[in-house]
Amino acid sequence: VSLIHLNRQLDFFLVLAARVVSGRRHECPILYGLVDELVKAVGRGVMKTLIVDRGLIDGAQIGRIKQQYGIDTVVPLRTNMDLYADIIGLTRSPDFRWEPYVSSATPPLPPISTPHPPLRVQKREAKRQQTLAQRKAKAAVEKPALVAGLPHTLLGMERDLRSWSDCPIPLTAVVSREVNEQGEYKDWVIVTSSSSLTAHEIRSTYELRTAIEERHRQYKCFWDLTHMHSCAFSLVVNQALFVLLAYTLLQAHLRLRKRAELNRRTRTSAFGLLTPTLQVVAVYYRQRFCLFSLAEFAGILLTLEDSARPKLNEKIRRIEKNLYSLLENARPP
């Protein structure tokens, strides 16, 4: 169970708290225990909003952290809850107001591609695009689209709801109505303990949950978090916490270096883009050195006098011979 800190621009994802426990324990009390410990460590007012999913619904805890720490919670309701039935019933009223909503989700990252891919790759990609275009044209002929309207989302909000008996504070509910091309719709409800956020702000805040879940997937699947097969619980805890610490340090490094766009890449892609690609030649002479690019160094060699070229040629051959001998006699790790 972990807590991830982020902003709306998705510039960073910092793991602030984590706990490794047995799989038989429920995550809900552990999560709110981490919230208590975090507030105790950093003080009140630092943590503003807690975004959780349906599996972590706890009305008593939502009310407690709001009253005790001033932390707002954003959580979707389950369909079998009384509060869900109440707010859906209110949507049938003629006075219930709807407003259109357009998602402000972060655009996808551009693909990483080589400047000049090989010819065989270009031919294969052109053939693939041609096949996809043929399939789309065939599907459009066989099954023409019944366009009755464009898919859109409507939001409706109701404040000061108190029908959740386990929650000691009033809640604000936002109904998201997803309408498809045929005019059919499906409703789902988000509630929050905030009394000041608008319907658009509540919905856009909850959409950050997708990025949070992707962070969990990244460090669980691609950061060797599960590559510890020891039966010793202490070693498992050590593996999990150090992986999360390394992940957080990389996020802080990207933030410090103003490379926040790389935090949405996988570890392999981020490391590849962070690796220096500039090749230089270091020339040493009497306790001094100078760095030249390959083009600069080649220009120096081409402009050497004829008398200096044999000396330089002999020196380079000796360096080359020593280099190969070092590679042949390299010690094993």
C-alpha positions in Angstrom: 0.0 0.0 0.0 1.5 3.3 -1.0 0.7 7.0 -1.3 1.8 8.9 -4.4 2.1 12.7 -4.6 1.5 14.4 -7.9 0.3 17.7 -9.4 -2.4 18.3 -12.1 0.3 18.8 -14.8 1.7 15.3 -14.0 5.2 16.8 -13.6 6.2 14.3 -10.9 5.1 11.1 -9.1 6.7 10.9 -5.6 6.1 7.9 -3.4 5.6 9.6 0.0 4.6 6.6 2.1 4.5 2.8 1.7 3.8 -0.3 3.8 4.4 -3.9 2.9 2.0 -6.2 4.7 0.5 -9.7 4.3 -1.9 -10.2 1.4 -4.6 -11.2 3.8 -5.0 -7.8 5.4 -7.4 -5.2 3.9 -5.8 -2.1 2.4 -8.4 0.4 3.8 -7.2 0.8 7.4 -3.5 0.6 6.3 -4.1 3.5 3.8 -5.7 5.8 6.3 -2.9 4.9 8.8 -0.4 6.0 6.3 -2.3 9.3 6.0 -2.0 9.8 9.7 1.7 9.1 9.7 2.3 11.4 6.7 0.5 14.3 8.4 2.4 13.7 11.6 5.7 13.8 9.6 5.1 16.9 7.4 2.4 18.7 9.3 -1.1 19.9 8.4 -1.9 21.7 5.2 0.6 19.9 3.0 -1.7 17.1 1.9 -4.7 18.7 0.2 -6.7 15.9 -1.5 -6.8 12.1 -1.3 -8.0 10.2 -4.4 -9.1 6.6 -3.8 -11.1 4.0 -5.7 -14.2 2.0 -4.6 -12.2 -0.6 -2.8 -11.1 2.0 -0.2 -14.5 3.5 0.6 -14.8 4.3 4.4 -17.3 7.0 5.4 -16.0 7.2 8.9 -12.4 7.7 7.8 -13.4 10.2 5.1 -15.1 12.3 7.7 -12.3 11.9 10.3 -9.5 13.1 8.0 -11.6 16.0 6.9 -12.4 17.2 10.4 -9.0 16.4 11.9 -6.6 17.4 9.0 -8.7 19.3 6.5 -8.0 16.7 3.8 -10.6 16.4 1.1 -11.4 12.9 -0.3 -12.5 12.1 -3.9 -14.0 8.7 -4.3 -16.6 7.0 -6.7 -19.7 5.4 -5.1 -20.7 1.8 -5.4 -24.1 1.2 -7.1 -25.5 -0.6 -4.0 -25.1 2.4 -1.7 -28.0 4.4 -0.4 -26.3 7.7 -1.3 -25.9 6.5 -4.9 -29.6 5.7 -5.2 -30.5 9.1 -3.7 -28.4 11.2 -6.1 -29.6 9.1 -9.1 -33.1 9.8 -7.9 -32.4 13.5 -7.8 -31.3 13.5 -11.5 -34.9 12.6 -12.5 -36.1 16.0 -11.1 -36.9 18.6 -13.8 -34.9 21.1 -11.8 -31.7 19.1 -11.8 -29.1 21.0 -13.9 -26.7 19.4 -16.3 -23.6 21.0 -17.8 -21.3 19.7 -20.6 -17.9 18.5 -19.7 -14.8 18.2 -21.9 -11.9 16.2 -20.5 -8.6 18.0 -20.0 -6.6 14.8 -20.0 -2.9 15.0 -20.7 -2.1 14.4 -24.4 -0.2 11.2 -25.2 3.5 11.3 -25.6 5.0 11.4 -29.1 6.5 8.1 -30.1 10.3 7.6 -29.9 11.6 6.9 -33.4 14.9 7.0 -35.1 15.5 9.9 -37.5 16.2 7.6 -40.4 14.8 4.1 -39.9 16.2 1.3 -42.0 14.6 0.8 -45.5 13.1 -2.6 -44.5 11.4 -1.0 -41.5 9.9 1.8 -43.7 8.6 -0.8 -46.2 7.1 -2.9 -43.4 5.4 0.1 -41.8 4.0 1.3 -45.2 2.5 -2.1 -45.8 1.0 -2.2 -42.3 -0.6 1.2 -42.8 -2.0 0.0 -46.1 -3.5 -3.1 -44.5 -5.1 -1.0 -41.7 -6.6 1.4 -44.2 -8.1 -1.5 -46.2 -9.6 -3.1 -43.1 -11.2 0.2 -42.0 -12.7 0.8 -45.5 -14.1 -2.8 -45.5 -15.6 -2.4 -42.0 -17.2 0.9 -43.0 -18.9 -0.7 -46.0 -20.1 -3.8 -44.1 -21.4 -1.9 -41.1 -22.2 1.8 -41.7 -22.2 3.9 -38.6 -25.6 5.0 -37.2 -24.7 8.6 -36.3 -27.3 10.0 -34.1 -25.0 12.4 -32.3 -21.5 12.7 -31.0 -20.5 11.0 -27.7 -20.4 13.5 -24.9 -20.4 13.8 -21.2 -22.8 15.7 -18.9 -22.1 16.6 -15.3 -24.7 17.3 -12.6 -23.9 18.2 -9.0 -25.7 18.2 -5.6 -24.2 19.6 -2.4 -24.9 19.0 1.3 -25.8 15.3 1.1 -26.1 13.5 4.4 -27.8 10.2 3.6 -24.5 8.3 4.1 -24.9 7.3 7.8 -21.3 6.2 8.3 -20.0 9.6 7.1 -20.3 12.3 9.8 -19.9 15.3 7.4 -22.0 16.5 4.4 -20.8 15.4 1.0 -20.9 16.8 -2.5 -21.9 14.4 -5.3 -21.2 14.7 -9.0 -23.1 12.6 -11.5 -21.2 11.8 -14.7 -23.6 10.9 -17.6 -21.8 9.3 -20.5 -23.9 9.6 -23.7 -23.0 7.5 -26.8 -23.9 8.1 -30.5 -27.3 6.5 -30.2 -28.3 8.7 -27.3 -28.0 5.9 -24.7 -26.4 6.9 -21.4 -24.8 5.5 -18.3 -24.4 7.3 -15.0 -21.8 7.0 -12.3 -21.2 9.1 -9.2 -18.2 10.7 -7.6 -18.4 12.2 -4.1 -16.1 14.5 -2.2 -15.8 16.0 1.2 -15.0 19.4 -0.4 -17.7 22.0 -0.4 -15.9 24.5 -2.7 -14.9 22.5 -5.8 -17.0 22.8 -8.9 -18.3 19.8 -10.8 -15.7 20.2 -13.5 -12.9 20.4 -10.9 -14.1 17.3 -9.1 -14.3 15.2 -12.3 -10.9 16.4 -13.5 -9.4 15.6 -10.1 -10.7 12.1 -10.2 -9.3 11.6 -13.7 -5.8 11.8 -12.1 -6.5 8.4 -10.7 -5.7 6.9 -14.1 -2.2 8.3 -14.0 -1.8 7.1 -10.4 -2.7 3.6 -11.3 -0.3 3.7 -14.2 2.5 4.6 -11.8 1.6 1.6 -9.6 1.8 -0.6 -12.7 5.1 0.9 -13.8 7.1 0.2 -10.7 5.3 -3.1 -10.0 5.9 -4.6 -13.5 9.0 -2.8 -14.8 11.1 -1.8 -11.8 11.8 -5.4 -10.5 9.5 -4.9 -7.6 8.3 -8.5 -7.8 11.7 -10.0 -8.7 12.3 -11.0 -5.1 11.5 -14.7 -4.5 12.9 -15.0 -1.0 10.7 -16.4 1.8 12.2 -14.0 4.3 9.7 -11.2 4.9 12.5 -8.7 5.8 14.2 -9.2 2.4 10.9 -8.7 0.7 10.3 -5.5 2.6 13.8 -4.3 1.8 13.4 -5.0 -1.9 10.0 -3.2 -2.2 11.1 -0.1 -0.2 14.4 0.3 -2.0 12.7 0.0 -5.4 10.2 2.7 -4.4 13.0 4.9 -3.1 14.9 4.5 -6.3 11.8 5.4 -8.3 11.1 8.5 -6.2 14.8 9.6 -6.5 14.6 9.3 -10.3 11.4 11.4 -10.3 13.1 14.1 -8.1 16.1 14.0 -10.5 13.9 14.6 -13.5 12.2 17.4 -11.7 15.5 19.0 -10.8 16.9 18.7 -14.3 13.7 20.1 -15.8 13.0 16.9 -17.7 9.5 16.3 -16.3 8.2 15.1 -19.6 10.3 11.9 -19.1 8.5 10.8 -16.0 5.7 9.4 -18.1 8.1 7.2 -20.0 9.0 3.6 -19.0 12.2 3.1 -17.2 14.0 1.8 -20.3 12.8 4.8 -22.4 13.7 7.3 -19.7 17.2 5.9 -19.2 17.8 5.8 -22.9 16.8 9.5 -23.3 18.9 10.5 -20.3 22.1 8.7 -21.5 24.6 11.2 -23.0 24.9 10.9 -26.8 27.7 13.4 -27.4 31.1 11.7 -28.2 34.2 13.7 -27.4 38.0 13.2 -27.5 40.0 14.1 -24.4 43.5 15.4 -25.1 45.9 15.5 -22.1 49.1 17.5 -22.0 51.1 18.5 -18.9 48.4 18.3 -16.2 45.9 19.9 -18.6 43.2 18.5 -20.8 40.8 19.7 -23.5 37.6 18.1 -24.9 37.1 18.1 -28.7 34.2 16.8 -30.7 34.9 14.2 -33.3 34.7 16.8 -36.1 37.0 19.2 -34.3 39.6 16.5 -33.6 39.4 15.2 -37.2 40.0 18.8 -38.4 43.1 19.1 -36.2 44.5 15.8 -37.5 44.0 16.9 -41.1 45.8 20.2 -40.6 48.9 18.7 -38.9 52.3 19.3 -40.5 53.9 16.4 -42.3 56.7 16.1 -39.8 54.3 15.6 -36.9 52.1 12.9 -38.6 54.5 10.0 -38.1 54.9 10.7 -34.4 51.1 10.9 -33.9 50.6 7.8 -36.0 53.0 5.9 -33.8 51.4 7.1 -30.6 47.9 6.2 -31.8 49.0 2.7 -32.8 50.5 2.2 -29.3 47.3 3.4 -27.7 45.2 1.0 -29.9 47.5 -1.9 -29.0 47.2 -1.2 -25.3 43.5 -0.8 -25.5 43.0 -4.2 -27.1 45.3 -5.9 -24.6 43.2 -4.4 -21.8 40.0 -5.7 -23.3 41.5 -9.2 -23.8 42.7 -9.4 -20.2 39.6 -7.8 -18.6 38.8 -9.2 -15.2 35.4 -10.8 -14.7 32.9 -8.9 -12.5 
